[in-house]
């Protein structure tokens, strides 16, 4: 006896199951432009638990459409309405979207109208296919940043090398001038040598940043290393700042010398920010748990924080808001951590509160 023919209910149930487990987002809009159905992937990407009944403008709000290459096409809701009315197809565009919770996302979008049953009738609805490209865009940006750093490093190395040669000559003549002078002239020659020493130090930092890092991995007792760095900070120019290191910390795999440099750059950046506010403050270093198998270290301070336009540029080489800064401290920390296959990011930069997260691979036995 042949199996019974599938009914319309069976077909509908099958379609719902397919949409439920589809990794791409699918949103159905009716003829009035309101959400009729959205599968779980679409709801997760858009940040709505129950988007049914929302209009195009309410769902996409101020999101913008752009070409994959970055050329802006306009407000997403307006362009999708044009697609609906013209029976055109919007294919493989990028949606710059922010969820109701304020999370920014990059979504790939394709949209096409549904035609009515009659050939001459207008559209009966609109379908949007969504793909979350946020992680892919982040990887592309990181790759581009590394390429830019590589090119910039080569250029900086050449300039800094010639710069140091010229400074060595100036320093030699300056020392001769100071030795042959007395009184005010000798003091002025000393000031010249002080400025030469400062510029030589900057050129040395440039060369250190441009030089490829040779990682010598070993087991590093993270707790001991962090406490040594905190002790070094206390005896420098930040006696008014309290530094607390709260463990225990797992051991990590890395180069102890380079990790010390990265940690000191983070602590010094926090100390200088607090000192610039003209008051004392606190820096706290603590174990942030395990994240995807990596050791998380949190560096928090109660300094002035950072405005958004500064926060987004802090890891760019030579960017600084300090009158005497080189803009290489945090960039060097980023380079060291990424060379260890780790991650460093600014987790919080609200006024009066700054938190950096550093993720490092654990030592084999610690993992």
C-alpha positions as a Python dict, from the first residue, in 0.01 Angstrom:
ca = {
    (1, 'X'): (0, 0, 0),
    (2, 'X'): (162, 334, -104),
    (3, 'X'): (228, 594, 166),
    (4, 'X'): (-28, 875, 191),
    (5, 'X'): (46, 1188, -9),
    (6, 'X'): (182, 1477, 198),
    (7, 'X'): (-75, 1737, 293),
    (8, 'X'): (-41, 2114, 299),
    (9, 'X'): (0, 2090, 677),
    (10, 'X'): (290, 1848, 632),
    (11, 'X'): (457, 2082, 383),
    (12, 'X'): (414, 2377, 619),
    (13, 'X'): (558, 2182, 911),
    (14, 'X'): (857, 2077, 699),
    (15, 'X'): (920, 2437, 593),
    (16, 'X'): (908, 2554, 954),
    (17, 'X'): (1157, 2287, 1061),
    (18, 'X'): (1396, 2382, 779),
    (19, 'X'): (1378, 2751, 874),
    (20, 'X'): (1424, 2669, 1239),
    (21, 'X'): (1761, 2499, 1186),
    (22, 'X'): (1881, 2712, 894),
    (23, 'X'): (2208, 2889, 994),
    (24, 'X'): (2118, 3194, 784),
    (25, 'X'): (1853, 3440, 897),
    (26, 'X'): (1524, 3459, 705),
    (27, 'X'): (1266, 3735, 760),
    (28, 'X'): (925, 3741, 587),
    (29, 'X'): (746, 4075, 544),
    (30, 'X'): (380, 4087, 437),
    (31, 'X'): (228, 4321, 179),
    (32, 'X'): (200, 4596, 442),
    (33, 'X'): (576, 4576, 514),
    (34, 'X'): (539, 4415, 858),
    (35, 'X'): (733, 4117, 987),
    (36, 'X'): (523, 3806, 945),
    (37, 'X'): (788, 3551, 1046),
    (38, 'X'): (1157, 3543, 1140),
    (39, 'X'): (1358, 3229, 1204),
    (40, 'X'): (1587, 3190, 1512),
    (41, 'X'): (1903, 3288, 1320),
    (42, 'X'): (1741, 3616, 1209),
    (43, 'X'): (1615, 3693, 1559),
    (44, 'X'): (1962, 3633, 1702),
    (45, 'X'): (2132, 3851, 1440),
    (46, 'X'): (1883, 4137, 1476),
    (47, 'X'): (1856, 4116, 1855),
    (48, 'X'): (1475, 4081, 1869),
    (49, 'X'): (1304, 3797, 2056),
    (50, 'X'): (964, 3863, 1899),
    (51, 'X'): (994, 4082, 1587),
    (52, 'X'): (653, 3982, 1448),
    (53, 'X'): (444, 4286, 1359),
    (54, 'X'): (737, 4530, 1336),
    (55, 'X'): (761, 4745, 1023),
    (56, 'X'): (1074, 4769, 808),
    (57, 'X'): (1158, 5103, 971),
    (58, 'X'): (1102, 4966, 1324),
    (59, 'X'): (1311, 4656, 1262),
    (60, 'X'): (1609, 4813, 1085),
    (61, 'X'): (1579, 5166, 1238),
    (62, 'X'): (1885, 5373, 1132),
    (63, 'X'): (2084, 5081, 985),
    (64, 'X'): (2265, 5162, 660),
    (65, 'X'): (2324, 4955, 350),
    (66, 'X'): (2655, 4951, 171),
    (67, 'X'): (2833, 4768, -105),
    (68, 'X'): (3077, 4494, 9),
    (69, 'X'): (3357, 4736, -77),
    (70, 'X'): (3222, 5000, 163),
    (71, 'X'): (3029, 5239, -67),
    (72, 'X'): (2720, 5362, 119),
    (73, 'X'): (2381, 5299, -45),
    (74, 'X'): (2156, 5472, 207),
    (75, 'X'): (1917, 5389, 489),
    (76, 'X'): (1830, 5017, 480),
    (77, 'X'): (1454, 5052, 541),
    (78, 'X'): (1416, 5305, 257),
    (79, 'X'): (1613, 5093, 10),
    (80, 'X'): (1415, 4780, 99),
    (81, 'X'): (1088, 4964, 39),
    (82, 'X'): (1219, 5060, -306),
    (83, 'X'): (1304, 4695, -372),
    (84, 'X'): (953, 4592, -270),
    (85, 'X'): (779, 4849, -491),
    (86, 'X'): (998, 4797, -798),
    (87, 'X'): (999, 4414, -784),
    (88, 'X'): (1380, 4436, -800),
    (89, 'X'): (1635, 4217, -619),
    (90, 'X'): (1885, 4348, -365),
    (91, 'X'): (2173, 4104, -375),
    (92, 'X'): (2476, 4060, -151),
    (93, 'X'): (2491, 4395, 26),
    (94, 'X'): (2624, 4478, 373),
    (95, 'X'): (2399, 4598, 653),
    (96, 'X'): (2565, 4811, 923),
    (97, 'X'): (2331, 4727, 1205),
    (98, 'X'): (2303, 4797, 1578),
    (99, 'X'): (2086, 4572, 1795),
    (100, 'X'): (1841, 4719, 2048),
    (101, 'X'): (2102, 4633, 2314),
    (102, 'X'): (2357, 4855, 2139),
    (103, 'X'): (2571, 4577, 1988),
    (104, 'X'): (2715, 4666, 1648),
    (105, 'X'): (2698, 4402, 1375),
    (106, 'X'): (2788, 4360, 1010),
    (107, 'X'): (2521, 4159, 831),
    (108, 'X'): (2516, 4034, 475),
    (109, 'X'): (2172, 4085, 322),
    (110, 'X'): (1987, 3972, 12),
    (111, 'X'): (1623, 4079, -41),
    (112, 'X'): (1364, 4002, -306),
    (113, 'X'): (988, 4063, -331),
    (114, 'X'): (726, 3790, -351),
    (115, 'X'): (497, 3827, -651),
    (116, 'X'): (123, 3790, -619),
    (117, 'X'): (-64, 3494, -768),
    (118, 'X'): (-169, 3687, -1078),
    (119, 'X'): (88, 3796, -1332),
    (120, 'X'): (-28, 4157, -1325),
    (121, 'X'): (-66, 4182, -951),
    (122, 'X'): (181, 4367, -732),
    (123, 'X'): (413, 4217, -472),
    (124, 'X'): (257, 4021, -192),
    (125, 'X'): (553, 4039, 46),
    (126, 'X'): (929, 4065, 87),
    (127, 'X'): (1191, 3811, 196),
    (128, 'X'): (1525, 3914, 352),
    (129, 'X'): (1810, 3667, 387),
    (130, 'X'): (2065, 3763, 654),
    (131, 'X'): (2416, 3634, 731),
    (132, 'X'): (2612, 3751, 1034),
    (133, 'X'): (2950, 3868, 898),
    (134, 'X'): (3066, 4041, 1217),
    (135, 'X'): (3341, 3791, 1300),
    (136, 'X'): (3462, 3781, 940),
    (137, 'X'): (3484, 4160, 923),
    (138, 'X'): (3674, 4166, 1253),
    (139, 'X'): (3926, 3915, 1115),
    (140, 'X'): (3963, 4119, 796),
    (141, 'X'): (4024, 4436, 996),
    (142, 'X'): (4283, 4258, 1211),
    (143, 'X'): (4459, 4128, 899),
    (144, 'X'): (4458, 4474, 744),
    (145, 'X'): (4591, 4621, 1068),
    (146, 'X'): (4876, 4372, 1071),
    (147, 'X'): (4961, 4447, 709),
    (148, 'X'): (4960, 4820, 783),
    (149, 'X'): (5177, 4766, 1089),
    (150, 'X'): (5423, 4562, 886),
    (151, 'X'): (5457, 4832, 617),
    (152, 'X'): (5472, 5108, 878),
    (153, 'X'): (5731, 4916, 1075),
    (154, 'X'): (5964, 4883, 777),
    (155, 'X'): (5938, 5255, 705),
    (156, 'X'): (5988, 5348, 1071),
    (157, 'X'): (6292, 5123, 1098),
    (158, 'X'): (6466, 5295, 808),
    (159, 'X'): (6386, 5644, 936),
    (160, 'X'): (6479, 5566, 1296),
    (161, 'X'): (6811, 5412, 1191),
    (162, 'X'): (6918, 5723, 999),
    (163, 'X'): (6776, 5940, 1276),
    (164, 'X'): (6990, 5767, 1539),
    (165, 'X'): (7303, 5809, 1327),
    (166, 'X'): (7244, 6182, 1300),
    (167, 'X'): (7168, 6208, 1673),
    (168, 'X'): (7492, 6028, 1757),
    (169, 'X'): (7683, 6294, 1560),
    (170, 'X'): (7493, 6578, 1731),
    (171, 'X'): (7555, 6418, 2070),
    (172, 'X'): (7930, 6394, 1999),
    (173, 'X'): (7960, 6760, 1906),
    (174, 'X'): (7738, 6854, 2201),
    (175, 'X'): (7967, 6677, 2446),
    (176, 'X'): (8270, 6849, 2293),
    (177, 'X'): (8092, 7185, 2319),
    (178, 'X'): (7999, 7127, 2684),
    (179, 'X'): (8354, 7023, 2772),
    (180, 'X'): (8498, 7337, 2612),
    (181, 'X'): (8242, 7576, 2764),
    (182, 'X'): (8181, 7735, 3102),
    (183, 'X'): (7895, 7908, 3276),
    (184, 'X'): (7576, 7968, 3077),
    (185, 'X'): (7715, 7818, 2757),
    (186, 'X'): (7795, 7493, 2937),
    (187, 'X'): (7440, 7477, 3081),
    (188, 'X'): (7290, 7534, 2735),
    (189, 'X'): (7506, 7257, 2589),
    (190, 'X'): (7378, 7029, 2864),
    (191, 'X'): (7018, 7108, 2764),
    (192, 'X'): (7101, 7020, 2403),
    (193, 'X'): (7235, 6683, 2518),
    (194, 'X'): (6920, 6621, 2724),
    (195, 'X'): (6701, 6673, 2417),
    (196, 'X'): (6930, 6454, 2208),
    (197, 'X'): (6900, 6177, 2469),
    (198, 'X'): (6519, 6206, 2460),
    (199, 'X'): (6511, 6183, 2080),
    (200, 'X'): (6750, 5888, 2085),
    (201, 'X'): (6518, 5711, 2325),
    (202, 'X'): (6222, 5773, 2092),
    (203, 'X'): (6418, 5642, 1793),
    (204, 'X'): (6512, 5333, 1995),
    (205, 'X'): (6144, 5270, 2071),
    (206, 'X'): (6062, 5303, 1701),
    (207, 'X'): (6325, 5044, 1614),
    (208, 'X'): (6205, 4808, 1888),
    (209, 'X'): (5850, 4833, 1756),
    (210, 'X'): (5953, 4777, 1394),
    (211, 'X'): (6177, 4479, 1469),
    (212, 'X'): (6013, 4135, 1425),
    (213, 'X'): (5951, 3965, 1757),
    (214, 'X'): (6134, 3641, 1829),
    (215, 'X'): (5920, 3460, 2085),
    (216, 'X'): (6107, 3224, 2318),
    (217, 'X'): (5817, 3031, 2472),
    (218, 'X'): (5854, 2889, 2820),
    (219, 'X'): (5644, 2834, 3130),
    (220, 'X'): (5581, 3172, 3291),
    (221, 'X'): (5447, 3199, 3645),
    (222, 'X'): (5199, 3474, 3572),
    (223, 'X'): (5127, 3570, 3933),
    (224, 'X'): (5496, 3627, 4013),
    (225, 'X'): (5549, 3821, 3690),
    (226, 'X'): (5253, 4051, 3757),
    (227, 'X'): (5370, 4123, 4112),
    (228, 'X'): (5722, 4204, 3990),
    (229, 'X'): (5577, 4447, 3738),
    (230, 'X'): (5358, 4607, 4006),
    (231, 'X'): (5663, 4648, 4235),
    (232, 'X'): (5856, 4812, 3950),
    (233, 'X'): (5570, 5056, 3895),
    (234, 'X'): (5562, 5152, 4263),
    (235, 'X'): (5929, 5252, 4269),
    (236, 'X'): (5900, 5459, 3951),
    (237, 'X'): (5711, 5789, 3926),
    (238, 'X'): (5379, 5670, 4064),
    (239, 'X'): (5411, 5651, 4445),
    (240, 'X'): (5065, 5806, 4490),
    (241, 'X'): (4895, 5520, 4303),
    (242, 'X'): (4793, 5199, 4479),
    (243, 'X'): (4846, 4884, 4273),
    (244, 'X'): (4673, 4564, 4378),
    (245, 'X'): (4743, 4222, 4224),
    (246, 'X'): (4477, 3967, 4315),
    (247, 'X'): (4537, 3602, 4223),
    (248, 'X'): (4595, 3319, 4207),
    (249, 'X'): (4689, 3315, 3838),
    (250, 'X'): (4750, 3009, 3617),
    (251, 'X'): (5086, 2971, 3448),
    (252, 'X'): (5102, 3083, 3083),
    (253, 'X'): (5319, 2990, 2786),
    (254, 'X'): (5524, 3279, 2655),
    (255, 'X'): (5833, 3493, 2656),
    (256, 'X'): (5879, 3637, 3006),
    (257, 'X'): (6082, 3938, 2886),
    (258, 'X'): (5831, 4040, 2620),
    (259, 'X'): (5531, 3979, 2845),
    (260, 'X'): (5694, 4199, 3110),
    (261, 'X'): (5722, 4476, 2850),
    (262, 'X'): (5355, 4441, 2751),
    (263, 'X'): (5233, 4441, 3114),
    (264, 'X'): (5452, 4737, 3209),
    (265, 'X'): (5319, 4935, 2913),
    (266, 'X'): (4962, 4870, 3030),
    (267, 'X'): (5040, 4963, 3390),
    (268, 'X'): (5236, 5272, 3289),
    (269, 'X'): (4954, 5386, 3061),
    (270, 'X'): (4709, 5356, 3351),
    (271, 'X'): (4947, 5529, 3591),
    (272, 'X'): (5003, 5823, 3356),
    (273, 'X'): (4628, 5861, 3301),
    (274, 'X'): (4565, 5873, 3677),
    (275, 'X'): (4858, 6108, 3737),
    (276, 'X'): (4730, 6347, 3469),
    (277, 'X'): (4408, 6386, 3666),
    (278, 'X'): (4609, 6543, 3948),
    (279, 'X'): (4504, 6300, 4219),
    (280, 'X'): (4582, 5956, 4351),
    (281, 'X'): (4413, 5644, 4230),
    (282, 'X'): (4404, 5267, 4212),
    (283, 'X'): (4513, 5006, 3960),
    (284, 'X'): (4380, 4654, 4004),
    (285, 'X'): (4511, 4343, 3830),
    (286, 'X'): (4310, 4025, 3871),
    (287, 'X'): (4239, 3688, 3715),
    (288, 'X'): (3940, 3717, 3484),
    (289, 'X'): (3879, 3344, 3448),
    (290, 'X'): (3910, 3124, 3141),
    (291, 'X'): (3786, 3240, 2803),
    (292, 'X'): (3786, 2983, 2522),
    (293, 'X'): (4076, 2802, 2683),
    (294, 'X'): (4286, 3116, 2735),
    (295, 'X'): (4391, 3286, 3059),
    (296, 'X'): (4218, 3622, 3103),
    (297, 'X'): (4390, 3902, 3299),
    (298, 'X'): (4195, 4218, 3382),
    (299, 'X'): (4374, 4553, 3426),
    (300, 'X'): (4137, 4808, 3581),
    (301, 'X'): (4201, 5166, 3695),
    (302, 'X'): (3989, 5451, 3830),
    (303, 'X'): (4145, 5715, 3604),
    (304, 'X'): (3950, 5958, 3385),
    (305, 'X'): (3852, 5697, 3123),
    (306, 'X'): (3857, 5762, 2748),
    (307, 'X'): (3612, 5925, 2507),
    (308, 'X'): (3497, 5696, 2221),
    (309, 'X'): (3703, 5881, 1958),
    (310, 'X'): (4019, 5807, 2159),
    (311, 'X'): (3926, 5454, 2266),
    (312, 'X'): (3896, 5331, 1907),
    (313, 'X'): (4251, 5445, 1822),
    (314, 'X'): (4455, 5344, 2126),
    (315, 'X'): (4632, 5051, 1957),
    (316, 'X'): (4726, 5251, 1645),
    (317, 'X'): (5104, 5316, 1639),
    (318, 'X'): (5208, 5678, 1708),
    (319, 'X'): (4860, 5784, 1822),
    (320, 'X'): (4882, 5963, 2155),
    (321, 'X'): (4699, 6229, 2352),
    (322, 'X'): (5004, 6305, 2568),
    (323, 'X'): (5228, 6601, 2498),
    (324, 'X'): (5546, 6396, 2544),
    (325, 'X'): (5418, 6052, 2442),
    (326, 'X'): (5538, 5848, 2144),
    (327, 'X'): (5214, 5656, 2093),
    (328, 'X'): (5394, 5323, 2095),
    (329, 'X'): (5326, 5186, 2444),
    (330, 'X'): (4987, 5026, 2385),
    (331, 'X'): (5073, 4947, 2023),
    (332, 'X'): (5377, 4754, 2145),
    (333, 'X'): (5165, 4572, 2404),
    (334, 'X'): (4920, 4475, 2128),
    (335, 'X'): (5205, 4351, 1907),
    (336, 'X'): (5354, 4138, 2186),
    (337, 'X'): (5024, 3982, 2290),
    (338, 'X'): (4918, 3900, 1934),
    (339, 'X'): (5264, 3750, 1870),
    (340, 'X'): (5184, 3513, 2157),
    (341, 'X'): (4858, 3421, 1977),
    (342, 'X'): (4672, 3610, 2244),
    (343, 'X'): (4424, 3897, 2248),
    (344, 'X'): (4428, 4238, 2413),
    (345, 'X'): (4129, 4470, 2405),
    (346, 'X'): (3975, 4767, 2579),
    (347, 'X'): (3675, 4622, 2764),
    (348, 'X'): (3551, 4942, 2933),
    (349, 'X'): (3643, 5309, 2894),
    (350, 'X'): (3361, 5483, 3079),
    (351, 'X'): (3442, 5807, 3267),
    (352, 'X'): (3623, 5720, 3589),
    (353, 'X'): (3680, 5358, 3491),
    (354, 'X'): (3906, 5183, 3238),
    (355, 'X'): (3944, 4806, 3196),
    (356, 'X'): (4178, 4619, 2962),
    (357, 'X'): (4150, 4245, 2900),
    (358, 'X'): (4453, 4038, 2808),
    (359, 'X'): (4410, 3677, 2694),
    (360, 'X'): (4718, 3451, 2688),
    (361, 'X'): (4763, 3083, 2609),
    (362, 'X'): (4810, 2874, 2922),
    (363, 'X'): (5110, 2655, 2997),
    (364, 'X'): (5024, 2296, 2891),
    (365, 'X'): (4991, 2164, 3244),
    (366, 'X'): (4786, 2468, 3351),
    (367, 'X'): (4538, 2411, 3071),
}
